[in-house]
Amino acid sequence: MENLKNEDVLKAIDSIRPYLQADDGDIELVEITEDAIVKVKLVGACAICPMFSMTLRAGVERSLMKQVPGIKRIEAVN
């Protein structure tokens, strides 16, 4: 898992959670793959928001990759 620890990823997710919750959304960690891809599920208003892709890439991915070196990509799952 390229030294990615669940605790580190969860801590990073917790740091962005208030921003998503402010818009009636949230995020859940689904899986960290062997090749350092973090799979998350956006829920609530975030799951149906027209800005979903931008939130995922510019918000979630950028923040998590900055906080947890080694993450290769963030993917959203349903």
DRENDO-1510 file (C-alpha; in Angstrom, 1 decimal, always signed):
<recs>
REC; n; res; u; v; w
REC; 1; MET; +0.0; +0.0; +0.0 .
REC; 2; GLU; +3.0; +2.2; -0.5 .
REC; 3; ASN; +3.2; +3.2; +3.2 .
REC; 4; LEU; -0.3; +4.7; +3.2 .
REC; 5; LYS; -2.0; +4.2; +6.5 .
REC; 6; ASN; -5.7; +4.3; +7.1 .
REC; 7; GLU; -5.2; +6.5; +10.1 .
REC; 8; ASP; -3.4; +9.2; +8.0 .
REC; 9; VAL; -6.0; +9.1; +5.3 .
REC; 10; LEU; -8.8; +9.3; +7.8 .
REC; 11; LYS; -7.2; +12.2; +9.6 .
REC; 12; ALA; -6.9; +14.1; +6.2 .
REC; 13; ILE; -10.5; +13.3; +5.4 .
REC; 14; ASP; -11.5; +14.6; +8.8 .
REC; 15; SER; -9.8; +17.9; +8.1 .
REC; 16; ILE; -11.9; +18.5; +5.0 .
REC; 17; ARG; -15.1; +17.0; +6.3 .
REC; 18; PRO; -16.4; +20.3; +7.9 .
REC; 19; TYR; -16.3; +22.0; +4.5 .
REC; 20; LEU; -18.4; +19.3; +2.9 .
REC; 21; GLN; -20.8; +19.2; +5.9 .
REC; 22; ALA; -21.3; +23.0; +5.6 .
REC; 23; ASP; -22.9; +22.3; +2.2 .
REC; 24; ASP; -25.0; +19.4; +3.7 .
REC; 25; GLY; -22.6; +16.7; +2.3 .
REC; 26; ASP; -20.0; +14.4; +3.7 .
REC; 27; ILE; -17.3; +11.9; +2.7 .
REC; 28; GLU; -16.5; +8.3; +3.5 .
REC; 29; LEU; -13.3; +6.4; +3.0 .
REC; 30; VAL; -14.2; +3.2; +1.1 .
REC; 31; GLU; -10.8; +1.7; +0.3 .
REC; 32; ILE; -7.1; +2.3; -0.1 .
REC; 33; THR; -5.9; +0.0; -3.0 .
REC; 34; GLU; -2.5; -1.7; -3.2 .
REC; 35; ASP; -1.4; +0.8; -5.8 .
REC; 36; ALA; -2.1; +3.9; -3.6 .
REC; 37; ILE; -5.5; +4.9; -5.0 .
REC; 38; VAL; -7.9; +6.2; -2.3 .
REC; 39; LYS; -11.5; +5.4; -3.0 .
REC; 40; VAL; -14.1; +7.7; -1.4 .
REC; 41; LYS; -17.8; +8.1; -1.4 .
REC; 42; LEU; -19.3; +11.6; -1.4 .
REC; 43; VAL; -22.7; +11.5; +0.3 .
REC; 44; GLY; -25.6; +13.9; +0.9 .
REC; 45; ALA; -25.7; +17.0; -1.1 .
REC; 46; CYS; -22.2; +16.4; -2.4 .
REC; 47; ALA; -23.3; +13.2; -4.2 .
REC; 48; ILE; -25.8; +15.1; -6.4 .
REC; 49; CYS; -24.1; +18.5; -6.7 .
REC; 50; PRO; -23.4; +19.8; -10.2 .
REC; 51; MET; -19.9; +20.7; -8.9 .
REC; 52; PHE; -19.2; +17.1; -7.9 .
REC; 53; SER; -16.2; +16.7; -10.2 .
REC; 54; MET; -14.6; +20.0; -9.2 .
REC; 55; THR; -15.1; +19.2; -5.5 .
REC; 56; LEU; -13.5; +15.8; -5.9 .
REC; 57; ARG; -10.5; +17.1; -7.9 .
REC; 58; ALA; -9.8; +20.6; -6.7 .
REC; 59; GLY; -10.9; +20.1; -3.1 .
REC; 60; VAL; -10.7; +16.5; -1.9 .
REC; 61; GLU; -7.9; +15.2; -4.1 .
REC; 62; ARG; -5.7; +18.2; -3.8 .
REC; 63; SER; -6.1; +18.3; +0.0 .
REC; 64; LEU; -5.6; +14.6; +0.6 .
REC; 65; MET; -2.6; +14.3; -1.7 .
REC; 66; LYS; -1.0; +17.3; +0.0 .
REC; 67; GLN; -1.6; +15.9; +3.5 .
REC; 68; VAL; -0.7; +12.3; +2.8 .
REC; 69; PRO; +2.3; +11.9; +0.5 .
REC; 70; GLY; +2.1; +8.7; -1.6 .
REC; 71; ILE; -1.5; +8.9; -2.7 .
REC; 72; LYS; -1.6; +8.5; -6.5 .
REC; 73; ARG; -5.2; +9.4; -7.1 .
REC; 74; ILE; -8.6; +9.8; -5.5 .
REC; 75; GLU; -11.5; +8.0; -7.0 .
REC; 76; ALA; -15.2; +8.4; -6.2 .
REC; 77; VAL; -17.4; +5.3; -5.9 .
REC; 78; ASN; -21.1; +5.0; -5.6 .
</recs>
